[in-house]
Amino acid sequence: MDLMLPKDAAFAIDSYLRAADRLLPGAITACAVGGSIALDAYRPGRSDIDLAAIVSDEWRGHRGLMARLRLLHLSQLPRLAVRAARGRGVSACCNTVFVWESEAGQPVTRIRPIASHVGEIFDPHGAFDVNPVIWKELVDGGISVRGDDVSTWGLDPEPDGLRDWVARNLDEYWAPLARSVGSGKRRLSASEVEWCLLGPARMHHTLVTGKIISKEAAGRYAADAFPVHAPIIKVALARVRHDTIPSQPPREYWRTLTAEAMQTMLAEARRSHPPA
């Protein structure tokens, strides 16, 4: 296990890979950690762990593969339950995408992911995180926790298509979400404000600069770039930092302010790079 990893992340990954070796002997030939760790933004006790696992082609056609991957996902529950009981929350959860060894070097948008799991959700049909943004995270800062260094994997994040992919993601996912937020009635939680603002902020930054940044860095960027929306962005920042949520603006205005900030970021993104 790489000594650069935070202690709780190293423990979680070691536990996860030992479970993988019991359930799928010889299947995971390489594994790397990306996400907040790759972006040097990991917060012990708060952040999850994003993994990309390479699976041996010898497991193709194995009838028990999907069931075993589901069990691997569930294998984290006892450790997470202990953490929760000790007041540490359920962070340090491994969120993993699985790709075949023979496909890992293909352009990322051509890879057919085997499966993935994020939090409590297991997807037996694909993996959203097999995309140009996540692959760039891995290429730029991914840390190998099994197998050779990530730089030797031959990953192709399709850099020439990164901005087009981000523009489509903003148009296909974040724009409908912004409309939904704007038309909703119930009050938003701080976690919903965080998701709705820091996601588009990260995408906007990547569209403008071509670089990938963490949620917290995106919040700081957005507050500077769109100062009129800084008060509601500070709510999102407080949530991601686990700081005290500001008393201003009042919660009854969060939904309207969040929708307005999202629309501003989306409009600026379209001006800088219209979706293809």
C-alpha positions in Angstrom: 0.0 0.0 0.0 1.4 3.4 -1.0 2.8 5.4 1.9 1.3 8.6 0.4 -2.2 7.5 1.2 -4.0 8.9 4.3 -4.0 6.3 7.1 -7.8 5.7 7.2 -7.9 5.5 3.3 -5.0 3.0 3.3 -6.8 0.8 5.8 -10.1 1.0 3.9 -8.4 0.1 0.6 -6.4 -2.7 2.1 -9.6 -4.2 3.7 -11.4 -3.8 0.4 -8.8 -5.5 -1.7 -8.4 -8.4 0.7 -12.2 -8.9 0.4 -11.8 -8.8 -3.4 -9.1 -11.4 -3.3 -11.3 -13.7 -1.3 -14.4 -13.2 -3.5 -12.7 -12.9 -6.9 -9.3 -14.7 -6.6 -6.9 -13.2 -9.2 -9.5 -11.0 -10.7 -8.3 -7.5 -9.8 -4.9 -7.2 -11.4 -4.5 -3.5 -10.9 -6.2 -0.8 -8.9 -5.7 3.0 -8.5 -7.2 5.7 -6.3 -8.4 9.0 -7.8 -11.0 11.5 -6.6 -10.1 13.7 -3.7 -6.9 11.8 -2.9 -5.6 12.4 -6.5 -6.6 16.1 -6.2 -4.9 16.4 -2.8 -8.2 17.3 -1.2 -8.9 14.2 0.9 -10.4 14.9 4.4 -9.9 12.1 6.9 -13.2 11.1 8.4 -15.2 13.0 5.8 -14.1 11.9 2.2 -14.9 8.8 0.3 -12.4 6.9 -1.7 -12.7 6.6 -5.5 -11.1 3.6 -7.1 -10.6 2.3 -10.6 -10.1 -1.5 -10.7 -8.7 -3.5 -13.7 -10.3 -6.9 -14.0 -8.5 -9.9 -15.7 -10.1 -11.0 -18.9 -10.0 -14.5 -17.6 -13.1 -13.6 -15.6 -15.1 -12.8 -18.8 -18.1 -15.0 -19.0 -17.8 -16.1 -15.4 -21.5 -16.6 -14.3 -20.8 -15.6 -10.8 -18.9 -12.4 -11.6 -21.7 -9.9 -11.0 -22.9 -11.6 -7.8 -19.3 -11.5 -6.4 -18.9 -7.9 -7.3 -22.1 -7.2 -5.4 -20.8 -9.0 -2.4 -17.5 -7.1 -2.6 -19.6 -3.9 -2.4 -21.5 -5.2 0.6 -18.3 -6.4 2.3 -17.6 -2.8 3.4 -20.8 -2.6 5.6 -19.3 -4.2 8.8 -16.3 -1.8 8.8 -18.6 1.2 8.0 -21.0 0.2 10.8 -18.1 0.1 13.3 -17.0 3.6 12.1 -20.6 4.9 12.5 -20.9 3.4 16.0 -17.7 5.1 17.0 -18.9 8.5 15.8 -16.7 8.6 12.7 -19.5 8.6 10.2 -19.5 6.4 7.1 -16.8 8.1 5.2 -13.7 6.2 3.8 -16.2 4.1 1.7 -14.6 2.7 -1.5 -16.5 3.7 -4.6 -15.2 1.6 -7.5 -15.5 1.3 -11.2 -14.5 -2.0 -12.8 -13.1 -2.3 -16.4 -11.6 -5.2 -18.3 -7.8 -5.4 -18.6 -8.0 -5.6 -22.4 -10.1 -2.4 -22.6 -8.3 -0.2 -20.1 -6.1 1.4 -22.7 -8.9 2.3 -25.1 -10.2 5.9 -25.4 -12.2 6.3 -22.3 -15.6 7.0 -24.0 -15.2 3.6 -25.9 -14.7 1.6 -22.7 -17.6 -0.6 -21.7 -17.5 -0.7 -17.9 -18.2 -4.0 -16.2 -20.0 -2.5 -13.2 -19.6 0.1 -10.5 -20.7 1.0 -7.0 -21.1 4.4 -5.3 -22.2 4.7 -1.7 -25.2 2.3 -1.3 -25.8 2.0 -5.1 -24.5 -0.9 -7.2 -24.7 -0.6 -11.0 -24.4 -3.9 -12.8 -24.6 -2.2 -16.2 -22.0 0.5 -16.3 -20.1 3.3 -14.5 -20.6 7.0 -15.0 -17.1 7.7 -13.6 -15.5 6.0 -16.6 -15.3 9.4 -18.4 -12.7 12.0 -19.6 -12.8 14.0 -16.3 -12.2 11.0 -14.0 -9.6 9.5 -16.3 -7.7 12.8 -16.4 -7.8 12.8 -12.6 -6.2 9.3 -12.7 -3.6 10.3 -15.3 -2.6 13.5 -13.5 -2.6 12.3 -9.9 -3.9 8.8 -9.5 -2.0 6.6 -7.0 -1.6 2.9 -7.8 -2.6 0.6 -4.9 -2.1 -2.6 -6.9 0.0 -3.3 -9.9 2.2 -1.0 -11.9 2.1 2.8 -11.6 -0.9 4.4 -13.2 1.4 6.1 -15.8 2.1 2.6 -17.3 -1.6 1.7 -17.7 -1.9 3.5 -21.0 -5.1 5.3 -20.0 -6.5 7.6 -22.7 -8.7 10.3 -21.2 -9.3 11.8 -24.7 -7.9 15.2 -23.8 -9.0 16.8 -27.1 -12.6 15.9 -26.2 -12.6 16.9 -22.6 -14.3 20.3 -23.0 -16.9 18.8 -25.3 -17.7 16.1 -22.8 -18.0 18.7 -20.0 -20.3 20.9 -22.1 -22.6 18.0 -22.8 -22.6 17.0 -19.1 -23.6 20.5 -18.1 -26.3 20.5 -20.8 -27.7 17.0 -20.2 -27.5 16.7 -16.4 -26.9 20.0 -14.7 -29.2 22.2 -16.8 -32.3 20.0 -16.2 -31.4 19.8 -12.5 -31.2 23.6 -12.4 -34.7 23.8 -13.9 -36.0 21.3 -11.3 -34.4 23.2 -8.5 -36.0 26.4 -9.7 -39.5 24.9 -9.9 -39.4 23.0 -6.6 -41.2 24.1 -3.5 -39.6 22.3 -0.5 -36.6 23.8 1.3 -33.2 22.5 0.2 -30.8 20.9 2.7 -27.2 22.1 2.9 -26.0 18.9 1.2 -28.3 19.5 -1.7 -27.0 23.1 -2.0 -23.5 21.6 -2.0 -24.3 19.1 -4.8 -26.2 21.6 -6.9 -23.5 24.3 -6.8 -20.1 22.7 -6.5 -20.7 20.2 -9.3 -21.4 22.9 -11.9 -18.6 25.0 -10.5 -16.1 22.2 -11.0 -17.4 21.7 -14.6 -17.3 25.4 -15.3 -13.7 25.6 -14.1 -12.7 22.6 -16.3 -14.4 24.1 -19.3 -12.5 27.4 -18.8 -9.1 26.0 -17.8 -9.0 22.4 -18.9 -8.0 21.5 -15.3 -9.8 19.3 -12.7 -10.2 20.7 -9.2 -11.8 19.5 -6.0 -15.3 20.5 -4.7 -13.8 22.9 -2.2 -11.5 24.5 -4.7 -14.4 24.8 -7.1 -16.4 26.6 -4.4 -13.7 29.1 -3.8 -13.4 29.6 -7.6 -17.1 30.1 -8.0 -17.4 32.6 -5.1 -14.6 34.7 -6.8 -15.9 34.3 -10.3 -19.6 35.0 -9.5 -19.5 37.3 -6.4 -23.2 38.1 -6.6 -23.8 34.4 -5.7 -21.1 34.2 -3.0 -23.5 34.1 0.0 -25.2 30.8 -1.2 -21.9 29.4 -2.5 -20.5 29.9 1.1 -23.3 27.6 2.3 -22.0 24.9 0.0 -18.5 25.5 1.1 -19.4 25.3 4.7 -21.1 21.9 4.0 -18.1 20.4 2.2 -15.8 21.7 4.9 -18.1 20.4 7.7 -18.1 24.0 9.1 -21.0 25.7 10.8 -23.6 26.6 8.1 -23.9 30.4 7.8 -27.0 32.0 9.2 -27.2 34.2 6.1 -28.8 33.8 3.6 -31.8 32.3 5.5 -32.7 28.7 4.5 -36.1 29.7 3.0 -34.1 31.5 0.2 -31.6 28.7 -0.5 -33.6 27.1 -3.3 -34.2 30.3 -5.2 -30.6 31.4 -4.7 -29.2 28.0 -5.7 -31.2 27.9 -8.9 -30.1 31.4 -9.8 -26.4 30.6 -9.2 -26.7 27.4 -11.2 -28.3 29.2 -14.1 -25.6 31.9 -14.1 -22.8 29.3 -14.2 -24.5 27.3 -16.9 -25.1 30.4 -19.0 -21.4 31.5 -18.7 -20.4 27.9 -19.6 -22.5 27.9 -22.7 -21.0 31.3 -23.8 -17.5 30.0 -23.4 -18.1 26.6 -25.0 -21.4 25.8 -26.6 -22.3 22.1 -26.5 -21.5 20.3 -29.7 
